[in-house]
Amino acid sequence: MAAERDRDPTMSDEKPPFPPEEAATAEATPPAEPAPPAAETPTGIPTPTAELSPTETPTPSVPPPHAEPAIELTGLRKVFGGVAAVDGLTLRVARGRFFGFLGPNGAGKSTTIKMLTGLLSPSAGSIRIEGVDPAEDLLAVKRVIGVLPEELPLYERLSGEEYLLFAGRMYGLSKAETRRRADELLDFLSLGDDRGKLIVDYSQGMRKKVALAAALIHSPRVLFLDEPLNGIDPVSARVVTDLLSGLSKKGVTLFFTSHVLDVVERLCDEVAVIDRGRLVAQGTLDEIRAQREVGGDASLEDVFLKLVAADVKRPDLAWLG
């Protein structure tokens, strides 16, 4: 392991231009020339910089209400083997929203997130993230998003600390800034004592936390979270939810999926519900209650079950008990 660390590319002075998802492609691509200082593009997304100041962490500002949405889907469709997993999905998510994206198993939530983050190409329809179409400039999108997938494709032969250093360098952060942010994230998520342990030896909750840290290290404008609290202990879950709520107040857009509806009800200021790949409701909980003519005290779970026409009654299993 010591020899591997001596050859660790993450601590090189050369800054790789790709985020972690592009690392495999980057190995076969000549290094890019250092980029000029950040400048605003017509879409409002800064071009990548060669170095970030080691003393500054960019904080997104909350845009005016008329600003372009952070996420916009129009007629989005994905077909597998003749079956539409996502079928004509259209929705807009304003910047700074803590947005809950809900649906029963198989409704198309994970497929939608994979299309939004460039892991799948749509069969039809369009996507814009911070004003950019991923089909036209996927790298520009990846520079401003963070992703915590339900599955955790981590490099298990790196330690938690090495993985964060690798992620920061892949996003173009300087060595000093990468080290500073990695140290803060490890301590914040109670991973400081295990920073040198290989990820293969981490528990599921620790893996989830280091993956979240990697999704945050470049200070994304839009954060996609697929079941982010699964496997995390209650103390860490409170720390994480407080962190996410704070990010939303700073103008970061959070696209959040979970089957724990009381958590969604507590955290999210807007929700969308899909069923069989189609949008069945979108709005605040009060707006959806009014649309579906349910009582003002109905929980999100009550509303959700009505929206997806769920049959929760089952005959008793007489042989149990």
ZINOR-V757200 format. One record per helix or strand of 3 or more residues. SS is the DSSP state (alpha for helix, beta for strand). FROM is the first residue (numbers start at 1). TO is the last residue. If there is no record, write none. Layout:
{{SS,FROM,TO} {SS,FROM,TO}}
//
This chain:
{{alpha,2,6} {alpha,9,11} {alpha,20,26} {beta,71,80} {beta,83,93} {beta,98,102} {alpha,109,116} {beta,124,129} {alpha,138,144} {beta,145,148} {alpha,160,170} {alpha,175,188} {alpha,192,194} {alpha,199,201} {alpha,204,216} {beta,222,226} {alpha,234,249} {beta,253,257} {alpha,261,267} {beta,270,275} {beta,278,283} {alpha,285,292} {alpha,300,307}}
//
